[in-house]
Amino acid sequence: YYASIGASGGVSGLVLMYCLIKPWSEIKLFLILPIPAVICAILYIVYSSWASKNQDDNIDHSAHFYGAIVGASLLILFIPSTIKLFLKEIIHTFPF
């Protein structure tokens, strides 16, 4: 057991909110590799879920995972049109 303290779960929620609003914006992975925000969000959720079960590095990966999920859920709950905006952005502004 360990104590978890910090704001990383909240920051994860804010990042996922941004990814829902601007899915094709560029996020630089490790400050070098540019990838679309929607791909970054998917990879982040998958990694955080996996790491919360498989890593023993004293990082609260489950806080990152649930922070991102709660952030996205709150955005959709308070601004339901976010889903339409997200789908419109994904379909109509596909960058490739």
Backbone as numpy.savetxt, mean C-alpha at the origin, in Angstrom:
# Nx Ny Nz CAx CAy CAz Cx Cy Cz
7.93 -12.43 22.16 7.10 -11.24 22.16 7.97 -10.00 22.16
7.45 -8.94 21.58 8.16 -7.68 21.58 7.16 -6.55 21.53
7.61 -5.39 21.92 6.74 -4.22 21.88 6.89 -3.54 20.53
5.79 -3.14 19.98 5.80 -2.47 18.69 5.38 -1.02 18.90
6.22 -0.12 18.46 5.91 1.29 18.62 6.35 2.02 17.36
5.56 2.97 16.94 5.93 3.74 15.76 4.70 4.09 14.94
4.97 4.73 13.85 3.89 5.20 12.97 3.91 4.52 11.62
4.67 3.45 11.48 4.82 2.83 10.17 3.51 2.24 9.64
2.65 1.75 10.51 1.35 1.24 10.06 0.51 2.36 9.46
0.51 3.53 10.11 -0.22 4.68 9.58 0.35 5.17 8.26
1.66 5.17 8.18 2.32 5.58 6.93 1.98 4.59 5.81
1.94 3.32 6.13 1.55 2.31 5.14 0.15 2.58 4.63
-0.75 2.96 5.52 -2.11 3.29 5.12 -2.15 4.48 4.18
-1.38 5.50 4.48 -1.34 6.68 3.62 -0.76 6.36 2.24
0.27 5.52 2.22 0.87 5.14 0.94 -0.13 4.36 0.09
-0.86 3.45 0.71 -1.85 2.68 -0.06 -2.98 3.57 -0.54
-3.37 4.56 0.26 -4.38 5.52 -0.19 -3.90 6.24 -1.45
-2.65 6.68 -1.43 -2.07 7.35 -2.60 -2.09 6.43 -3.81
-1.75 5.17 -3.60 -1.74 4.21 -4.71 -3.13 4.00 -5.30
-4.17 4.10 -4.49 -5.54 3.97 -4.99 -5.95 5.20 -5.80
-5.47 6.36 -5.40 -5.86 7.60 -6.07 -5.04 7.83 -7.35
-3.77 7.51 -7.32 -2.87 7.71 -8.46 -2.15 6.40 -8.79
-2.88 5.41 -9.32 -2.28 4.08 -9.49 -1.12 4.00 -10.48
-1.07 4.87 -11.46 0.01 4.79 -12.44 1.13 5.77 -12.17
1.08 6.46 -11.04 2.20 7.35 -10.72 3.44 6.51 -10.44
4.57 7.12 -10.58 5.84 6.40 -10.45 6.34 6.45 -9.01
6.65 5.28 -8.49 7.30 5.16 -7.18 8.64 4.49 -7.43
9.68 5.06 -6.86 11.02 4.49 -7.07 11.35 3.52 -5.93
11.45 2.27 -6.31 11.80 1.22 -5.37 13.29 1.33 -5.06
13.63 1.41 -3.81 15.01 1.60 -3.36 15.63 2.87 -3.96
14.79 3.86 -4.24 15.20 5.15 -4.81 15.83 5.03 -6.20
15.69 3.88 -6.84 16.32 3.66 -8.14 15.34 3.15 -9.19
14.67 2.06 -8.89 13.83 1.34 -9.85 12.42 1.92 -9.90
12.05 2.60 -11.00 10.69 3.17 -11.08 9.66 2.09 -11.42
8.62 2.02 -10.59 7.52 1.10 -10.85 6.20 1.83 -10.60
5.13 1.41 -11.28 3.82 2.03 -11.05 3.35 1.80 -9.61
2.67 2.79 -9.06 2.20 2.72 -7.67 1.32 1.50 -7.43
0.47 1.14 -8.39 -0.43 0.01 -8.19 0.36 -1.30 -8.06
1.43 -1.44 -8.80 2.28 -2.64 -8.70 3.02 -2.63 -7.36
3.51 -1.46 -6.98 4.19 -1.31 -5.69 3.26 -1.69 -4.55
2.01 -1.25 -4.61 1.03 -1.55 -3.56 0.79 -3.06 -3.46
0.62 -3.70 -4.59 0.39 -5.15 -4.59 1.59 -5.89 -4.00
2.79 -5.52 -4.45 4.00 -6.15 -3.93 4.16 -5.91 -2.43
3.84 -4.71 -1.99 3.96 -4.35 -0.57 3.00 -5.17 0.28
1.77 -5.30 -0.16 0.78 -6.08 0.58 1.19 -7.56 0.64
1.61 -8.09 -0.49 2.02 -9.50 -0.54 3.24 -9.73 0.36
4.24 -8.86 0.24 5.44 -9.02 1.06 5.14 -8.87 2.56
4.36 -7.87 2.91 4.04 -7.64 4.32 3.29 -8.83 4.91
2.38 -9.39 4.14 1.64 -10.57 4.59 2.59 -11.75 4.78
3.45 -11.98 3.79 4.41 -13.08 3.88 5.38 -12.87 5.04
5.92 -11.66 5.16 6.94 -11.38 6.18 6.37 -11.47 7.59
5.09 -11.13 7.75 4.50 -11.21 9.09 4.44 -12.64 9.60
4.44 -13.59 8.69 4.37 -15.01 9.08 5.74 -15.69 9.05
6.68 -15.17 8.27 7.92 -15.90 8.01 9.21 -15.22 8.46
9.16 -13.96 8.80 10.38 -13.25 9.19 10.50 -13.17 10.69
11.70 -13.22 11.18 11.97 -13.06 12.61 13.02 -11.96 12.76
12.63 -10.74 12.35 13.59 -9.64 12.31 13.21 -8.47 13.21
12.30 -8.71 14.15 11.83 -7.68 15.08 11.21 -6.47 14.39
10.67 -6.67 13.22 9.90 -5.65 12.52 8.45 -6.11 12.54
7.54 -5.23 12.89 6.13 -5.60 12.98 5.49 -5.51 11.60
5.75 -6.51 10.78 5.22 -6.54 9.42 3.69 -6.59 9.40
3.10 -7.19 10.41 1.64 -7.23 10.45 1.07 -5.83 10.66
1.77 -4.95 11.36 1.32 -3.56 11.50 1.36 -2.86 10.14
2.35 -3.15 9.35 2.43 -2.58 8.01 1.29 -3.10 7.14
1.06 -4.40 7.20 0.00 -5.01 6.41 -1.37 -4.46 6.80
-1.69 -4.52 8.09 -3.01 -4.06 8.53 -3.15 -2.55 8.42
-2.06 -1.81 8.58 -2.12 -0.36 8.38 -2.50 -0.03 6.95
-1.92 -0.73 6.01 -2.25 -0.51 4.60 -3.70 -0.89 4.30
-4.14 -2.01 4.82 -5.52 -2.46 4.60 -6.51 -1.49 5.23
-6.25 -1.06 6.45 -7.15 -0.11 7.12 -7.16 1.22 6.40
-6.00 1.69 5.96 -5.95 2.96 5.21 -6.80 2.91 3.96
-6.65 1.85 3.18 -7.44 1.70 1.95 -8.92 1.58 2.29
-9.24 0.82 3.32 -10.64 0.62 3.70 -11.28 1.93 4.16
-10.56 2.72 4.93 -11.11 4.00 5.39 -11.33 4.96 4.23
-10.41 4.98 3.29 -10.58 5.84 2.12 -11.84 5.44 1.36
-12.02 4.16 1.14 -13.19 3.68 0.41 -14.47 3.90 1.22
-14.39 3.74 2.53 -15.56 3.95 3.39 -16.01 5.41 3.37
-15.08 6.33 3.51 -15.43 7.75 3.59 -15.61 8.41 2.23
-14.95 7.87 1.21 -15.09 8.41 -0.15 -15.32 7.23 -1.10
-16.56 6.74 -1.16 -16.85 5.55 -1.98 -16.53 5.72 -3.46
-16.54 6.95 -3.95 -16.23 7.17 -5.36 -14.78 6.84 -5.68
-13.98 6.56 -4.67 -12.58 6.17 -4.89 -12.49 4.92 -5.76
-13.42 4.01 -5.59 -13.39 2.77 -6.39 -13.58 3.09 -7.86
-14.55 3.96 -8.18 -14.76 4.36 -9.58 -13.55 5.09 -10.13
-12.99 6.00 -9.33 -11.80 6.74 -9.76 -10.65 5.79 -10.03
-10.44 4.82 -9.14 -9.37 3.85 -9.30 -9.54 3.05 -10.59
-10.74 2.51 -10.79 -10.99 1.71 -11.99 -10.85 2.56 -13.26
-11.31 3.80 -13.22 -11.17 4.69 -14.36 -9.70 4.95 -14.67
-8.93 5.20 -13.64 -7.49 5.44 -13.82 -6.80 4.19 -14.37
-7.15 3.04 -13.85 -6.53 1.79 -14.29 -6.84 1.51 -15.77
-8.10 1.70 -16.14 -8.54 1.35 -17.50 -8.18 2.42 -18.53
-8.51 3.66 -18.23 -8.40 4.72 -19.24 -7.02 5.35 -19.36
-6.21 5.23 -18.36 -4.88 5.85 -18.44 -3.77 4.81 -18.34
-4.06 3.61 -18.81 -3.05 2.54 -18.80 -1.82 3.03 -19.56
-0.66 3.07 -18.93 0.51 3.72 -19.53 1.24 2.92 -20.60
0.92 1.66 -20.78 1.73 0.85 -21.70 1.08 0.74 -23.04
